[in-house]
Amino acid sequence: MDFLKRWESRKEIKKSKSPLKPQLEEAIRIVMQQIQMLDIKSARIKEYDRGLFDQVVHFYSKRDMTRAKIYATELTEVRKLAKMIATTRLALEQISVRLATVKEYGDVAANVAPALEAINSIYGGMTQVVPEADQSVYKLNDLLQGVMVEATQYTGRPMDVAYASEESNSILNEASSIAEEQLSKMLPKIPELERKRELLGI
């Protein structure tokens, strides 16, 4: 799935006759489909989070710190998963915006290459959360590689690998930062538990 490693072998592929716009539209459709699946997973995770949180509160109020710690530890892991889902969703949203920009205004290499790098980075985490997305994400990756091959052959300009990697990191870092901020506002905290973080292990 590593686009940059496969680029050298893929760039010699003969350019297809299909226009880029339908390919980009299909790529955007796949991305939006993955976003919808992540939204479903996110809703389930939030519901599970609420149940665990209630258990932490319940046992903490009874001074049963052993059970409170068990549920708090599980809650911590669930919130890590929630952050991964939120980060992946936001990254895909940025990717869809970039692809829409390409579709309307061109500049394929500057937008598609970073999007591909970002997709490669989130692929493992996403298929762990949404296993059924595996084939769709692979199809998206292959589709966008084809777009890049065609665009590069058409313009005669090589892809700037360093720029693609830098922009990909920018997409993922921004998504992670926003996800953390959103979740910190959305998920409830108990002041007493926050003061007992070391005791509870959260």
C-alpha positions in Angstrom: 0.0 0.0 0.0 3.0 2.4 0.3 2.5 4.7 -2.6 6.0 6.4 -2.6 7.7 3.0 -2.6 5.5 1.8 -5.5 5.8 5.0 -7.5 8.9 4.1 -9.4 7.4 0.8 -10.7 3.9 2.3 -11.4 5.0 5.4 -13.3 6.0 3.4 -16.3 2.4 2.0 -16.7 0.8 3.0 -20.0 -1.6 5.8 -19.6 -5.2 4.9 -19.9 -7.7 6.6 -22.2 -10.2 7.4 -19.4 -10.5 11.1 -18.4 -9.4 12.1 -14.9 -12.6 13.7 -13.8 -14.7 10.5 -13.5 -11.9 8.8 -11.7 -11.7 11.6 -9.2 -15.4 11.6 -8.7 -15.3 7.9 -8.0 -12.4 8.5 -5.6 -14.5 11.1 -3.8 -17.4 8.7 -3.6 -15.3 6.1 -2.0 -13.9 8.5 0.5 -17.4 9.7 1.5 -18.5 6.1 1.9 -15.6 5.5 4.3 -16.5 8.6 6.3 -20.1 7.4 6.6 -18.9 4.0 8.0 -16.6 5.8 10.5 -19.5 7.9 11.6 -21.4 4.7 12.5 -18.5 3.3 14.4 -18.0 6.6 16.2 -21.6 6.7 17.4 -21.2 3.1 18.8 -17.9 4.0 20.5 -19.5 7.1 22.1 -22.3 4.9 23.4 -19.9 2.4 24.8 -17.8 5.2 26.3 -20.9 6.5 28.1 -21.6 3.1 29.7 -18.0 2.7 30.9 -17.9 6.2 32.2 -21.1 5.6 34.2 -19.4 2.5 35.7 -16.4 4.5 36.7 -18.6 7.0 38.4 -20.6 4.3 40.1 -17.7 2.4 41.6 -15.8 5.6 42.5 -18.8 6.9 44.4 -18.8 3.6 46.4 -15.1 4.0 47.0 -14.5 0.7 45.2 -11.3 1.8 43.7 -10.3 -1.6 42.3 -13.4 -1.8 40.1 -13.2 1.9 39.3 -9.6 1.4 38.0 -10.6 -1.6 35.9 -13.4 0.4 34.1 -11.2 3.6 33.9 -8.4 1.6 32.2 -10.9 0.2 29.7 -12.3 3.7 29.2 -8.8 5.0 28.4 -8.4 2.4 25.7 -11.8 3.2 24.2 -11.0 6.9 24.1 -7.7 6.1 22.3 -9.9 4.3 19.7 -12.3 7.2 19.6 -9.5 9.5 18.9 -8.1 7.3 16.1 -11.6 7.2 14.5 -12.0 10.9 14.8 -8.6 11.6 13.4 -9.1 9.2 10.4 -12.5 10.8 9.7 -11.0 14.3 9.7 -8.1 13.2 7.5 -10.5 11.7 5.0 -12.6 14.8 5.0 -9.5 16.9 4.1 -8.6 14.3 1.4 -12.1 14.7 -0.1 -11.7 18.5 -0.2 -8.3 18.1 -1.9 -9.8 15.7 -4.5 -12.7 18.1 -5.1 -10.2 20.9 -5.7 -8.4 18.8 -8.2 -11.6 17.9 -10.0 -12.6 21.6 -10.3 -9.3 23.4 -10.7 -6.7 20.8 -11.7 -3.2 20.8 -10.0 -3.3 17.1 -9.7 0.2 16.4 -8.3 0.0 19.1 -5.6 -3.2 17.6 -4.1 -3.4 13.9 -5.0 0.1 12.9 -4.0 -0.3 14.1 -0.4 -3.8 12.6 -0.3 -2.3 9.2 -1.3 0.4 9.4 1.4 -2.2 10.2 4.0 -4.4 7.3 2.9 -1.4 5.0 3.2 -0.8 6.3 6.7 -4.3 5.8 8.0 -5.0 2.5 6.1 -3.9 0.2 8.9 -5.9 1.9 11.6 -9.0 2.3 9.5 -9.2 -1.3 8.4 -8.7 -2.3 12.0 -11.7 -0.3 13.0 -13.7 -1.0 9.8 -12.5 -4.3 8.4 -15.0 -4.2 5.6 -13.3 -1.0 4.3 -10.2 -2.9 3.3 -11.2 -3.5 -0.4 -12.6 0.0 -0.8 -9.5 1.7 0.5 -7.3 -0.5 -1.6 -9.4 0.4 -4.7 -9.2 4.1 -3.7 -5.4 3.8 -3.4 -5.1 2.1 -6.8 -7.5 4.6 -8.4 -5.5 7.6 -7.2 -2.2 6.0 -8.2 -3.6 5.7 -11.7 -4.6 9.4 -11.7 -1.1 10.3 -10.6 0.5 8.2 -13.3 -1.7 9.8 -16.0 -1.2 13.3 -14.7 2.6 12.9 -14.5 2.9 11.4 -18.0 0.6 14.2 -19.3 2.6 17.1 -17.8 6.0 15.5 -18.0 6.9 16.7 -14.5 8.1 14.2 -11.9 6.3 14.0 -8.6 7.9 15.9 -5.7 8.1 13.1 -3.1 9.3 15.4 -0.3 6.4 17.8 -0.8 3.9 14.9 -0.9 5.3 13.5 2.4 5.3 17.0 4.1 1.8 17.8 3.0 0.6 14.3 4.1 2.1 14.9 7.6 0.3 18.3 7.7 -3.0 16.6 6.9 -2.6 14.0 9.6 -1.2 16.4 12.2 -4.1 18.8 11.7 -6.6 16.0 11.8 -5.1 14.6 15.1 -5.0 18.1 16.7 -8.6 18.9 15.8 -9.8 15.4 16.9 -8.2 15.7 20.3 -9.7 19.1 20.8 -13.2 18.0 19.8 -13.1 14.9 22.0 -11.8 16.8 25.0 -14.9 19.0 24.8 -17.3 16.1 24.0 -16.3 13.4 26.4 -17.2 14.0 30.1 -14.7 14.3 32.9 -15.1 14.1 36.6 -12.9 16.5 38.6 -12.4 14.0 41.4 -11.3 11.4 39.0 -9.0 13.9 37.3 -7.3 14.5 40.6 -7.0 10.8 41.1 -5.4 10.0 37.7 -2.3 8.4 39.2 -4.4 6.2 41.5 -6.8 5.2 38.8 -4.2 4.8 36.1 -6.0 7.1 33.6 
